[in-house]
Structure formats: C-alpha cells, structure tokens
Amino acid sequence: LGVDVAIENGDGSFDVDFAYASVTGTSDAATMNLASSDAETVTIAGIETLTINGESGDSDIAVLTTTAATTVNVTGAGGVDVNNIDDATTTINAAASTGDVEIRGIGAVDMTITGGAGGDTFDFAGTLDGDDTVAGGDGTDRVVVSGSETAALSGVTSVEEIEIDTDDIGDSTTVTISGTAISSATKFVARANTATDNDDATLAFTNLE
C-alpha cells in the first residue's frame, strides 16, 4: 500500500482508526510513523505486515489492534512502547530500530522476536515457553514473566535481564525463576506483591551464577 499513516504529539486520551480502501490481499503492508506520540487504541485492520517507525521522541500506544498483522516491524531512532499488542502477531522484528522498544501483552502464540540496538523489553506475562524465540539484540534487553520459569529456554538469547512482574503471587505460593532458564541473563528483577495483607508468599531466584 502506498500510503503511510502517522501519529504526532498525541496526549494519550484518544483512539485512532486507520482504514485502507482495499486490503483484500494476503500480503498487504503499511507503515505507521510515530513522533513523540501517545494514543489509547490504534486500529489498523487488514494489514498483514505493519511497520512501526519511531521517527523521534518516545511514543506510547496502549492497545494496538491489527487483527491480521502477523508481522510487526519496528524501525527508527525513537522509542516505541506498545502496551498490548494484538494476539494475531507472531513475529516482531525490531532489528532496524536504534531506540528502546517495549512490547507488552504478548499473546499465547509461538512468538519470534528480534531486538534492536536499544534496550528492549518484551513482556510475555504467563505465555513464555520453549516454543518462543527471542534474540535480544545489541542493547541491554529484558524479558518479563508473571510466573515460574525453571526449564531451559534455549530459544531466548542475548537477553541480559529477567523480571518477574505480578500483582498477586498468592498465599502460600512460591514463584521460582531459575538462572538457567535464560542462560544469557545476568540481572534478576522482582516487581511482585500479594493482593491480601498477611499473605505468605515466596519469590525464589535459583541456580544463579
């Protein structure tokens, strides 16, 4: 498709819906340029390959609805933060990005992710498993999970940090992050809590080297 779309200097309190006249094919591609933008929900339907170009500044999209975009590419020098990516997406390629990229809300799909030159964050919550592939890239990159990760994830490479992020571990519950799950990780981060006062929970980091 020959028309690029753009969001510039938004304040995060509005939704944006881009509708193309003809997206009947199976290999439609489009580019969305972001410049210091902030939007609530961005909808681009019928596009199989979407390129998000961070032109400048830091841009934040709360919810990205694409329905058909199995591939999302991220390019440019600007920071790009997508807080909830569409579950249709199975490939995220940020190799051409030099800014910091944050992708959250990754669905329960077999995901292939390539990071870029910046410090990238990929939040799988509870969906990360041995069928996922993450190549972090050149920066200091982080994978975020919400539960135990003890099995070796051989498909996750060049990721330096693992974060456990959960609002409620649960009473009498242990969440374990093994240092052997992601062999390249050298930093382990806890952002966890219990939902009820006096709950007794354990967060364990094991096999650290």
Secondary structure as GFF3:
##gff-version 3
##sequence-region A 1 209
A	DSSP	beta_strand	5	8	.	.	.	ID=ss1
A	DSSP	beta_strand	16	18	.	.	.	ID=ss2
A	DSSP	beta_strand	29	35	.	.	.	ID=ss3
A	DSSP	beta_strand	38	44	.	.	.	ID=ss4
A	DSSP	beta_strand	49	56	.	.	.	ID=ss5
A	DSSP	beta_strand	58	65	.	.	.	ID=ss6
A	DSSP	beta_strand	71	76	.	.	.	ID=ss7
A	DSSP	beta_strand	79	82	.	.	.	ID=ss8
A	DSSP	beta_strand	91	97	.	.	.	ID=ss9
A	DSSP	beta_strand	101	103	.	.	.	ID=ss10
A	DSSP	beta_strand	112	114	.	.	.	ID=ss11
A	DSSP	beta_strand	121	125	.	.	.	ID=ss12
A	DSSP	beta_strand	133	135	.	.	.	ID=ss13
A	DSSP	beta_strand	142	145	.	.	.	ID=ss14
A	DSSP	beta_strand	156	157	.	.	.	ID=ss15
A	DSSP	beta_strand	161	166	.	.	.	ID=ss16
A	DSSP	beta_strand	174	178	.	.	.	ID=ss17
A	DSSP	beta_strand	187	192	.	.	.	ID=ss18
A	DSSP	beta_strand	202	206	.	.	.	ID=ss19
###
